[in-house]
Amino acid sequence: MKALILNSGLGRRMGVLTSEHPKCMTEVSSKDTILSRQLKMIKEAGIRDVVMTTGLFDDVLVNYCRSLDLGLNYEFVKNPIYDQTNYIYSMYCARESLVGDDILLMHGDLVFENTVLDAVLESSDSCMTVSTTLPLPEKDFKAVLADGHIACVGIEFFNSAVAAQPLYKLLEKDFRIWLDKIVEYCENGQVKCYAENAFNEVSDACRILPLDVKNALCNEIDTPEDLAVITAKVHEVDNRRVYMCFAADLIHSGHVSIIKKASRLGKLTVGVLSDEAVEGYKRRPILPVDERKILFESIVGVSDVIVQNTLSYREVLETLRPDYVVHGDDWREGIQKPVRDEVVSILASYGGILVEFPYTKKELFSKLEEKLN
């Protein structure tokens, strides 16, 4: 898969903020610009190839990307008439670099959170992010839905429409259809419209499904007012509190995988069950709690590690009040089900959310656990 980031726009509505660099280099936090945030998330998702269209300040943009030192493979494609065309022509200029791959397509002024990107990439179909809970924007993209897929995208649609944002996963077969129509448009001189105008003519063949992200962060920045709103949202997202608890004294790839997923939700605190709590429902742990605590402190993505003294989460949840509790789905039945029920009740009391990921079941892990027992 390749990422395609469209950065050839002028960003005129941002005023002085884009007088010396492209809009994508606007800061949205103390540590990130719009673009650096996008690129870091792309890298964390395992994508290495990035095609980026450029226009004004292209040298500044190229040097900035390389200065980030993210180890990504960049291909920069300049739209030579960026001030006379829309991004449909930028995609046309980049067409030879986009053939033969699935494409993650985004506008360069789009800010989104990790959970949104994860959902997009996990889709087995071509998809576009939409929101069924946000009001229809007056001047931004709306998507018209028909028979479960997106029939039209544009700013002019209001009937049978939902708010939409230009973050797409496009399977190669679907993108090929759209790109062929883009080529047809551009070679016929239709270069000042949206690329979605071309899509609207082939939407029956290029089937893109709506991916409802509801109120999750996924918004473009067009004006200084947008910037103020989105910057506040980024701060809130980056400082969400996430909690998960482990008894494990044998840390395997399944634990590391779920920790990585949990850390993408916000700042992750890991609880380590005390020796007495572990012994109360399984066996005496091989490693004492202090040693297990050190193990988890060394894992990338863990912000803090505490000791949870009981199997019950109540004391920790009432103290930390995390936005999310993360756990494998294995506790829906069996000895831990009452614990899960209590967690659900406590979270509901203040609006917290339980996130459950599929439990990793591998014969090797089961055999190791049997030997420890």
Secondary structure, 3 states (H helix, E strand, C coil): CEEEEEECCCCHHHHHHHCCCCHHHCECCCCCEHHHHHHHHHHHCCCCEEEEEECCCHHHHHHHHHHCCCCCEEEEEECCCCCCCCHHHHHHHCHHHCCCCCEEEEECCEEECHHHHHHHHHCCCCEEEEECCCCCCCCCCEEEEECCEEEEEECCCCCCEEEEEEEEEECHHHHHHHHHHHHHHHHCCCCCCCHHHHHHHHCCCCCCEEEECCCCCEEECCCHHHHHHHHHHHHHHHCCEEEEEECCCCCCHHHHHHHHHHHCCCEEEEEEECHHHHHCCCCCCCCCHHHHHHHHHCCCCEEEEEEECCCCCHHHHHHHCCCEEEEEHHHHCHHHHHHHHHHHHHHHHHCCEEEEECCCCCHHHHHHHHHHC
